[in-house]
């Protein structure tokens, strides 16, 4: 690993646009979802792109949503819902930031 960008990719997973994955993922670093994921997702950072759809149980320190996040979400530190983001379900968070246009529907629990 010679440059900083390579280091950020180490121990990370990327699900690209058009890719559909069902199952369980545990990534020590980042999980970047631009496709569709259904199942249990655990990572330090979860980044959901504008075309990304995640359904199931999601657990992370930091969650950034530009697409859709459904069912059970635990963001131990910060949950950011961007203007294009939609979160539906039970949301547990340390802090939350919702941009204008962002949607959160369901039960919200601050840690």
SEROTOR-480733 format. One record per residue: x, y, z of N, C-alpha, C in turn; residue in three letters. Coordinates in Angstrom, 2 decimals, m for minus. Atoms other than C-alpha are relative to their C-alpha. Example, Ala and Ser with C-alpha at 12.3 -4.5 7.8 and 13.67 -1.06 7.14 Angstrom:
2
+---------+---------+---------+---------+---------+---------+---------+---------+---------+-----+
|    n.c1 |    n.c2 |    n.c3 |   ca.c1 |   ca.c2 |   ca.c3 |    c.c1 |    c.c2 |    c.c3 |  aa |
+---------+---------+---------+---------+---------+---------+---------+---------+---------+-----+
|    0.89 |   m1.19 |    0.00 |   12.30 |   m4.50 |    7.80 |    0.90 |    1.20 |    0.00 | ala |
|   m0.82 |   m1.19 |   m0.06 |   13.67 |   m1.06 |    7.14 |   m0.77 |    1.09 |    0.73 | ser |
+---------+---------+---------+---------+---------+---------+---------+---------+---------+-----+
***
This chain:
111
+---------+---------+---------+---------+---------+---------+---------+---------+---------+-----+
|    n.c1 |    n.c2 |    n.c3 |   ca.c1 |   ca.c2 |   ca.c3 |    c.c1 |    c.c2 |    c.c3 |  aa |
+---------+---------+---------+---------+---------+---------+---------+---------+---------+-----+
|    0.83 |   m1.17 |    0.00 |    0.00 |    0.00 |    0.00 |    0.88 |    1.24 |    0.00 | unk |
|   m0.88 |   m1.15 |    0.11 |    1.77 |    3.07 |   m1.22 |   m0.66 |    1.33 |    0.22 | unk |
|    0.61 |   m1.31 |   m0.22 |   m0.78 |    5.81 |   m1.05 |   m1.19 |   m0.08 |    0.94 | unk |
|    1.04 |   m0.10 |   m1.03 |   m3.40 |    6.98 |    1.40 |   m1.33 |   m0.59 |   m0.49 | unk |
|    1.26 |    0.53 |    0.52 |   m6.33 |    6.05 |   m0.90 |   m0.04 |   m1.52 |    0.04 | unk |
|   m0.05 |    1.45 |   m0.08 |   m5.17 |    2.43 |   m1.04 |   m0.27 |   m0.47 |    1.42 | unk |
|    0.18 |    0.39 |   m1.39 |   m5.10 |    2.30 |    2.76 |   m1.46 |    0.08 |    0.41 | unk |
|    1.41 |   m0.12 |   m0.36 |   m8.73 |    3.46 |    3.00 |   m0.83 |   m1.14 |   m0.58 | unk |
|    0.71 |    1.11 |    0.63 |   m9.77 |    0.56 |    0.73 |    0.27 |   m1.33 |    0.70 | unk |
|   m0.36 |    1.23 |   m0.69 |   m8.05 |   m2.07 |    2.88 |   m1.08 |   m0.36 |    1.03 | unk |
|    1.02 |    0.49 |   m0.93 |  m10.52 |   m4.17 |    4.88 |   m1.37 |    0.64 |   m0.22 | unk |
|    1.27 |   m0.64 |    0.35 |  m13.44 |   m2.48 |    3.08 |   m0.71 |   m0.84 |   m1.06 | unk |
|    0.76 |    0.68 |    1.05 |  m16.19 |   m3.72 |    0.78 |   m0.78 |    1.04 |   m0.79 | unk |
|    0.76 |   m0.89 |    0.88 |  m17.86 |   m2.03 |   m2.19 |   m0.99 |   m0.86 |   m0.78 | unk |
|    1.03 |    0.65 |    0.81 |  m21.15 |   m3.17 |   m3.70 |   m0.46 |    1.04 |   m1.01 | unk |
|    0.23 |   m0.98 |    1.05 |  m21.49 |   m1.38 |   m7.02 |   m1.43 |    0.07 |   m0.49 | unk |
|    1.32 |   m0.21 |    0.59 |  m24.52 |   m0.03 |   m8.82 |   m0.33 |   m1.18 |   m0.91 | unk |
|    0.43 |    1.14 |    0.80 |  m26.49 |   m2.88 |  m10.41 |    0.29 |   m1.35 |    0.65 | unk |
|   m0.33 |    1.24 |   m0.71 |  m25.08 |   m5.47 |   m7.97 |   m1.04 |   m0.23 |    1.11 | unk |
|    0.95 |    0.37 |   m1.04 |  m27.55 |   m7.31 |   m5.69 |    0.67 |   m1.05 |    0.88 | unk |
|   m0.65 |    0.93 |   m0.93 |  m26.22 |   m9.06 |   m2.57 |   m0.91 |   m0.25 |    1.19 | unk |
|    0.76 |    0.38 |   m1.19 |  m28.06 |  m10.97 |    0.16 |    0.91 |   m0.82 |    0.89 | unk |
|   m0.84 |    0.75 |   m0.92 |  m26.31 |  m12.23 |    3.27 |    0.47 |    0.84 |    1.15 | unk |
|   m0.56 |   m0.69 |   m1.15 |  m24.07 |  m11.00 |    6.04 |    1.39 |    0.51 |   m0.34 | unk |
|   m1.31 |   m0.61 |    0.24 |  m21.09 |   m8.63 |    5.84 |    0.49 |    0.61 |    1.30 | unk |
|   m0.67 |   m0.66 |   m1.12 |  m18.66 |   m7.65 |    8.58 |    1.32 |    0.52 |   m0.56 | unk |
|   m1.19 |   m0.64 |    0.56 |  m16.04 |   m5.16 |    7.34 |    0.65 |    0.87 |    1.07 | unk |
|   m0.66 |   m0.79 |   m1.03 |  m13.43 |   m3.70 |    9.73 |    0.09 |    1.49 |   m0.32 | unk |
|   m0.16 |   m1.39 |    0.39 |  m13.24 |   m0.46 |    7.74 |   m1.33 |    0.53 |   m0.56 | unk |
|    1.19 |   m0.60 |    0.62 |  m15.86 |    0.82 |    5.25 |   m0.82 |   m1.02 |   m0.78 | unk |
|    0.91 |    0.70 |    0.91 |  m18.89 |   m0.67 |    3.54 |   m0.65 |    1.09 |   m0.84 | unk |
|    0.54 |   m1.00 |    0.92 |  m19.82 |    1.38 |    0.48 |   m1.01 |   m0.72 |   m0.88 | unk |
|    1.08 |    0.69 |    0.70 |  m23.16 |    0.40 |   m1.03 |   m0.62 |    0.94 |   m1.03 | unk |
|    0.65 |   m0.73 |    1.08 |  m24.26 |    1.70 |   m4.42 |   m1.01 |   m0.89 |   m0.72 | unk |
|    0.96 |    0.95 |    0.54 |  m26.23 |   m1.43 |   m5.35 |   m1.07 |   m0.31 |    1.03 | unk |
|    1.04 |    0.41 |   m0.96 |  m28.77 |   m3.42 |   m3.33 |    0.58 |   m1.06 |    0.94 | unk |
|   m0.47 |    0.94 |   m1.02 |  m27.95 |   m5.21 |   m0.08 |   m1.17 |   m0.35 |    0.91 | unk |
|    1.05 |    0.47 |   m0.90 |  m30.33 |   m7.32 |    2.01 |    0.64 |   m0.97 |    0.99 | unk |
|   m0.57 |    0.89 |   m1.00 |  m29.16 |   m8.82 |    5.29 |    0.56 |    0.76 |    1.18 | unk |
|   m0.63 |   m0.61 |   m1.17 |  m26.88 |   m7.98 |    8.20 |    1.32 |    0.63 |   m0.43 | unk |
|   m1.18 |   m0.76 |    0.43 |  m24.23 |   m5.30 |    7.65 |    0.63 |    0.66 |    1.22 | unk |
|   m0.73 |   m0.62 |   m1.10 |  m21.59 |   m4.30 |   10.18 |    1.35 |    0.49 |   m0.53 | unk |
|   m1.27 |   m0.59 |    0.42 |  m18.67 |   m1.95 |    9.51 |    0.29 |    1.20 |    0.88 | unk |
|   m0.30 |   m1.23 |   m0.74 |  m16.86 |    0.99 |   11.06 |   m0.81 |    1.14 |   m0.60 | unk |
|    0.74 |   m1.04 |    0.72 |  m18.35 |    3.31 |    8.40 |   m0.87 |   m0.67 |   m1.06 | unk |
|    0.89 |    0.47 |    1.06 |  m21.36 |    2.59 |    6.19 |   m0.38 |    1.22 |   m0.82 | unk |
|    0.29 |   m1.10 |    0.92 |  m21.73 |    4.84 |    3.15 |   m0.95 |   m0.55 |   m1.06 | unk |
|    1.00 |    0.46 |    0.96 |  m24.88 |    4.40 |    1.05 |   m0.15 |    1.07 |   m1.07 | unk |
|    0.07 |   m0.92 |    1.11 |  m24.72 |    6.03 |   m2.36 |   m1.43 |    0.29 |   m0.42 | unk |
|    1.33 |   m0.42 |    0.44 |  m27.66 |    7.71 |   m4.11 |   m0.81 |   m1.14 |   m0.61 | unk |
|    0.70 |    1.14 |    0.60 |  m28.49 |    4.47 |   m5.97 |   m0.04 |   m1.21 |    0.94 | unk |
|   m0.08 |    1.11 |   m0.94 |  m27.88 |    2.27 |   m2.90 |   m1.28 |   m0.22 |    0.78 | unk |
|    1.15 |    0.39 |   m0.82 |  m30.62 |    0.37 |   m1.07 |    0.47 |   m1.09 |    0.96 | unk |
|   m0.39 |    0.97 |   m1.02 |  m29.87 |   m1.43 |    2.20 |   m1.23 |   m0.34 |    0.83 | unk |
|    1.13 |    0.48 |   m0.79 |  m32.51 |   m3.55 |    3.94 |    0.51 |   m1.06 |    0.96 | unk |
|   m0.44 |    0.96 |   m1.00 |  m31.89 |   m5.42 |    7.18 |    0.52 |    0.70 |    1.23 | unk |
|   m0.59 |   m0.56 |   m1.21 |  m29.80 |   m4.79 |   10.28 |    1.35 |    0.61 |   m0.36 | unk |
|   m1.23 |   m0.72 |    0.30 |  m27.07 |   m2.16 |    9.90 |    0.57 |    0.56 |    1.29 | unk |
|   m0.67 |   m0.47 |   m1.20 |  m24.53 |   m1.40 |   12.64 |    1.34 |    0.61 |   m0.38 | unk |
|   m1.27 |   m0.68 |    0.31 |  m21.66 |    1.13 |   12.43 |    0.25 |    1.13 |    0.98 | unk |
|   m0.32 |   m1.21 |   m0.75 |  m19.87 |    3.98 |   14.14 |   m0.63 |    1.20 |   m0.71 | unk |
|    0.39 |   m1.13 |    0.83 |  m20.71 |    6.35 |   11.27 |   m0.81 |   m0.52 |   m1.18 | unk |
|    0.84 |    0.38 |    1.14 |  m23.51 |    6.06 |    8.69 |   m0.35 |    1.25 |   m0.78 | unk |
|    0.28 |   m1.12 |    0.90 |  m23.93 |    8.38 |    5.69 |   m0.94 |   m0.53 |   m1.08 | unk |
|    1.04 |    0.53 |    0.89 |  m27.13 |    7.88 |    3.64 |   m0.37 |    1.01 |   m1.08 | unk |
|    0.47 |   m0.78 |    1.15 |  m27.71 |    9.29 |    0.15 |   m1.13 |   m0.75 |   m0.70 | unk |
|    1.03 |    0.85 |    0.60 |  m29.95 |    6.38 |   m0.93 |   m1.03 |   m0.41 |    1.03 | unk |
|    1.03 |    0.51 |   m0.92 |  m32.27 |    4.13 |    1.13 |    0.62 |   m0.94 |    1.03 | unk |
|   m0.41 |    0.87 |   m1.09 |  m31.70 |    2.46 |    4.49 |   m1.26 |   m0.42 |    0.75 | unk |
|    1.26 |    0.51 |   m0.54 |  m34.49 |    0.23 |    5.82 |    0.21 |   m1.02 |    1.12 | unk |
|    0.14 |    0.93 |   m1.12 |  m35.33 |   m1.77 |    8.99 |    0.70 |    0.49 |    1.25 | unk |
|   m0.63 |   m0.33 |   m1.28 |  m32.89 |   m1.59 |   11.96 |    1.37 |    0.62 |   m0.23 | unk |
|   m1.26 |   m0.72 |    0.20 |  m30.06 |    0.96 |   12.05 |    0.55 |    0.42 |    1.35 | unk |
|   m0.69 |   m0.49 |   m1.19 |  m27.54 |    1.55 |   14.84 |    1.25 |    0.73 |   m0.46 | unk |
|   m1.17 |   m0.82 |    0.30 |  m25.08 |    4.40 |   14.32 |    0.51 |    0.53 |    1.34 | unk |
|   m0.47 |   m0.31 |   m1.35 |  m23.02 |    4.63 |   17.51 |    0.48 |    1.44 |    0.15 | unk |
|   m0.47 |   m1.38 |   m0.10 |  m21.58 |    8.05 |   16.69 |   m0.91 |    0.96 |   m0.77 | unk |
|    0.71 |   m0.99 |    0.81 |  m23.10 |    9.99 |   13.78 |   m0.73 |   m0.65 |   m1.16 | unk |
|    0.81 |    0.39 |    1.15 |  m25.91 |    9.31 |   11.31 |   m0.28 |    1.26 |   m0.79 | unk |
|    0.28 |   m1.13 |    0.89 |  m26.08 |   11.70 |    8.35 |   m0.98 |   m0.49 |   m1.07 | unk |
|    0.97 |    0.29 |    1.06 |  m29.15 |   11.62 |    6.09 |    0.07 |    1.17 |   m0.96 | unk |
|   m0.16 |   m1.05 |    1.01 |  m28.38 |   13.59 |    2.94 |   m1.36 |    0.37 |   m0.61 | unk |
|    1.23 |   m0.49 |    0.60 |  m31.00 |   15.49 |    0.93 |   m0.74 |   m1.03 |   m0.84 | unk |
|    0.62 |    1.07 |    0.81 |  m31.62 |   12.43 |   m1.28 |   m0.24 |   m1.26 |    0.81 | unk |
|    0.05 |    1.20 |   m0.84 |  m31.53 |    9.97 |    1.64 |   m1.36 |   m0.26 |    0.62 | unk |
|    1.23 |    0.42 |   m0.66 |  m34.42 |    7.98 |    3.10 |    0.34 |   m1.13 |    0.97 | unk |
|   m0.22 |    1.01 |   m1.03 |  m34.24 |    6.03 |    6.36 |   m1.36 |   m0.38 |    0.57 | unk |
|    1.28 |    0.48 |   m0.51 |  m37.17 |    3.86 |    7.47 |    0.25 |   m1.17 |    0.94 | unk |
|   m0.13 |    1.10 |   m0.94 |  m37.37 |    1.68 |   10.55 |    0.34 |    0.49 |    1.39 | unk |
|   m0.44 |   m0.36 |   m1.34 |  m35.89 |    1.70 |   14.04 |    1.43 |    0.52 |   m0.09 | unk |
|   m1.29 |   m0.68 |    0.14 |  m32.98 |    4.14 |   14.23 |    0.55 |    0.33 |    1.38 | unk |
|   m0.70 |   m0.33 |   m1.23 |  m30.55 |    4.28 |   17.16 |    1.26 |    0.74 |   m0.40 | unk |
|   m1.11 |   m0.84 |    0.44 |  m27.92 |    7.00 |   16.95 |    0.61 |    0.75 |    1.18 | unk |
|   m0.65 |   m0.88 |   m0.97 |  m25.39 |    9.02 |   18.94 |   m0.38 |    1.45 |   m0.30 | unk |
|    0.41 |   m1.32 |    0.51 |  m25.92 |   12.19 |   16.90 |   m0.61 |   m0.22 |   m1.37 | unk |
|    0.63 |    0.12 |    1.31 |  m28.02 |   12.79 |   13.81 |    0.02 |    1.35 |   m0.70 | unk |
|    0.04 |   m1.20 |    0.83 |  m27.83 |   15.28 |   10.97 |   m0.87 |   m0.34 |   m1.21 | unk |
|    0.91 |    0.24 |    1.12 |  m30.65 |   15.49 |    8.42 |    0.01 |    1.24 |   m0.88 | unk |
|    0.01 |   m1.12 |    0.94 |  m30.19 |   17.67 |    5.36 |   m1.41 |    0.26 |   m0.49 | unk |
|    1.30 |   m0.35 |    0.58 |  m33.13 |   19.48 |    3.81 |   m0.32 |   m0.99 |   m1.12 | unk |
|    0.42 |    1.00 |    0.98 |  m35.05 |   16.90 |    1.77 |    0.20 |   m1.43 |    0.48 | unk |
|   m0.22 |    1.34 |   m0.56 |  m33.74 |   13.94 |    3.78 |   m1.21 |   m0.45 |    0.80 | unk |
|    1.18 |    0.54 |   m0.69 |  m36.39 |   11.65 |    5.27 |    0.39 |   m1.07 |    1.01 | unk |
|   m0.14 |    1.04 |   m1.02 |  m36.46 |    9.62 |    8.48 |   m1.40 |   m0.32 |    0.50 | unk |
|    1.32 |    0.44 |   m0.45 |  m39.59 |    7.59 |    9.29 |    0.16 |   m1.23 |    0.86 | unk |
|   m0.08 |    1.15 |   m0.89 |  m39.93 |    5.25 |   12.24 |    0.34 |    0.42 |    1.40 | unk |
|   m0.38 |   m0.27 |   m1.38 |  m38.75 |    4.99 |   15.82 |    1.44 |    0.51 |    0.04 | unk |
|   m1.33 |   m0.59 |   m0.13 |  m35.78 |    7.19 |   16.73 |    0.41 |   m0.03 |    1.46 | unk |
|   m0.50 |    0.13 |   m1.37 |  m33.68 |    6.47 |   19.83 |    1.41 |    0.59 |    0.06 | unk |
|   m1.34 |   m0.56 |   m0.16 |  m30.76 |    8.66 |   20.87 |    0.70 |   m0.74 |    1.12 | unk |
|   m0.80 |    0.73 |   m1.00 |  m28.01 |    6.80 |   22.75 |    0.52 |    0.93 |    1.05 | unk |
+---------+---------+---------+---------+---------+---------+---------+---------+---------+-----+
***
